Amino acid sequence: MVVYNGSGRAVAIIIYNGAVYTAFDRGYIYRSPDGQNLGGGGRTEKVYTGSGTVNVMMVCQNAIFTAFRGGYIYRSPDGRNLGGGGKTIKLSP
């Protein structure tokens, strides 16, 4: 079974609250509640639409921490708005 066959390169993939989060080199991050369509489609949704490239994504303290190239780090307690907004807070620069 193929869950992604797009042209973008995945740079990070994590599981948070049962969903699969995939960050791509062109900046988008997708959330798949069922582990299918990791690059969009079906029930998968974009949770980051900016152009920043993710260096690291990790789960810690029941939140997603996303570190972008350039030193920006965000903490999302609900798995949404991984580049800021909503309940997500910026932790550095």
N, C-alpha and C positions, 0 to 999 in steps of 0.2 A: 504494500500500500504506500503510495507516494503522498506525503502531507505538504510538500512544497516543491514546486518545479519552476520557480521564477528565475530571473536573471540576477537579482540582487544577492549580495553575499551576506549571510548571517554572521554577525560579529559577537552576539551574546544570546543565550537562551536560558531561561530559568522557569521554575514552576512556583507559583504563588497562589495560595487558596484554591488549589485544584486546576488552575488555568495555566496555559503555556504562554510565556511572554518571549517574543523573538525580536531582537534589535538588528536592523540591517545597516550596511555601510553607508547608505544614502540618507540615513537619519530617521526613518520611520521605525516605530515600535508597535507591534501588533499583540493583541491579547486574544488567545483562542481558548474558549471555555471547554472545548472537547478534544484539543490536540490535533485538529484538522485545519486545513487551509491556513497555514502559518503566515503566509504573506497576504492575507486578505481573502474575503469571500466567505460564504456560508454564515456562520454565527460569529466569525472573527471580526474584531474592531480595532481601529487605530487608537492607541492611547498616548502616542506622541507623534505629532505631524511636522515638527521642526526639521531643520537641516543639520543639527549638531550630531556628530558621530559619537556613539557610545564607546567608551573604553572598557567599562566594567558595569555589570548589573548584578546585584546580589540581594538575597533575602536575609534580613537580620532584624531582630526585635519586632517581629510581626509586621514588617514594612519592606518595601522595595527601595533600595538605594541605587541610584543611577549616577555614574560618573561619566561626564562627557569630556571629549578632547578639549583642552583649554582650561581644565581644572574645575569646572562647575559640577557640583554634587547636589542632588535632590533626594529628599526622603518622602515617599508616598505611603501613607498608612492604609490606603484603600485600593492601590493598584491602578489608579487613574492619574491623568495629568502628570506623567513622569518627568516632564520638563518644566514644571511649575504651574500653579493655578489650583483651584479647588482646595483640598486639604494638604496638598504637597507643599513642602517648604524647602527653600534653598539653604544649604548648609555652608557653602564656601563661595569665594569671590562674588 
